[in-house]
Amino acid sequence: MKIITVEEHFDTPANVKNFNQYSKIKNNNPRQNELNHDLTSLQAHVDYMDKYNIDMQVISDAGNSPQVLPDNMVVSASKEQNDTLTNNMTKFPKRFAGLAVLPVNLPEKAATELERSVKELGLKGGIISGSVNGQFLDDPKFEPIFAKAAELDVPLYLHPGVITDEQLNMLYKSKSYSPLLTTMMGGAAWGWHNEEGIQVVRLILGGIFEKYPKLKLITGHWGEFVPMFIERLDQFGAIGGLKKPFSETYRKNIFITPSGMFTNPQLQLIKTEMGTDHMMYSEDYPYVKRENDVRKFITEADLTNPEKETFAHGTAEKLFKL
């Protein structure tokens, strides 16, 4: 069975240096330094894929994204990151596709960079990591990015990002557990997934898909909590005046990946709510390394053989035009 994983990550030494020096939002991953080798080496990616029988990765920069750099740096840093990604991928034909990082806080320039990345570099879409300087993406200022993605007919991956200190302190800091657990609760254990789910819900409620019905968004980690509440959102969306059921838009325009959370109950929920034609496979390499379980989980999943093929590679091939 062919396997394509679609939320896999890379970085560059230049961007790591910029991020550490200039980003106001600091990376909260205590393993970040040890991860940098695998992030910055596509040869390490290929060695890993060869060892564990993964055919292809769709790679992108998240976590240390140049997206969070100051406005006077972010455009050139995003361009440099996208150029470097493209150049590095050419060394490994047929093993990689890429998503562009964008200077999101400058939406018109982000739209321009998305177009350049797709048309000139051959990247397959874009990635946005978390909220943007405390702003949610349903703010009208960000509309040019979504308009351009719809025009180009490429997806945007909405990946979690480090939440603000205000959110962290209000929601997750506690005297009853350690500062490290506060960091984890505000990040990969819960907090940034919750925030990213809110991003998607707000975009649907705000009507972005009514303006751009061809727009396609991807969310990882089995949908960042949202699929558990689809019917609930239908009920209260109707009370609030939503023009069409939340579920109709969600099932048409959103695509979901597991991000290495290889759990059968969640798999069955997403299959029931979305169907495998809106599911793609992902490991979240190198932040998560499931090794032999990457192939084992999907080959042993409670799915028909055609459903396994769709989940393992078919949806990704169609959505990213691979």
Secondary structure, DSSP 4 states (H G I P E B T S, - for coil): ---EEEEEE---HHHHHHHHHH-SS----TTHHHHHHHHH-HHHHHHHHHHTT--EEEEE--SS-GGGS-HHHHHHHHHHHHHHHHHHHTTSTTTEEE-EE--TTSHHHHHHHHHHHHHTT----EEEES-BTTB-TTSGGGHHHHHHHHHHT--EEEE--PPPHHHIIIII--TTS-HHHHHHHHTTTTHHHHHHHHHHHHHHHTTHHHH-TT--EEE-GGGTTGGGGHHHHHHHHHHTT-SS-HHHHHHHHEEE--TT---HHHHHHHHHHH-GGGB-B---TTTS--TTHHHHHHHSSSS-HHHHHIIIIIHHHHHTT-
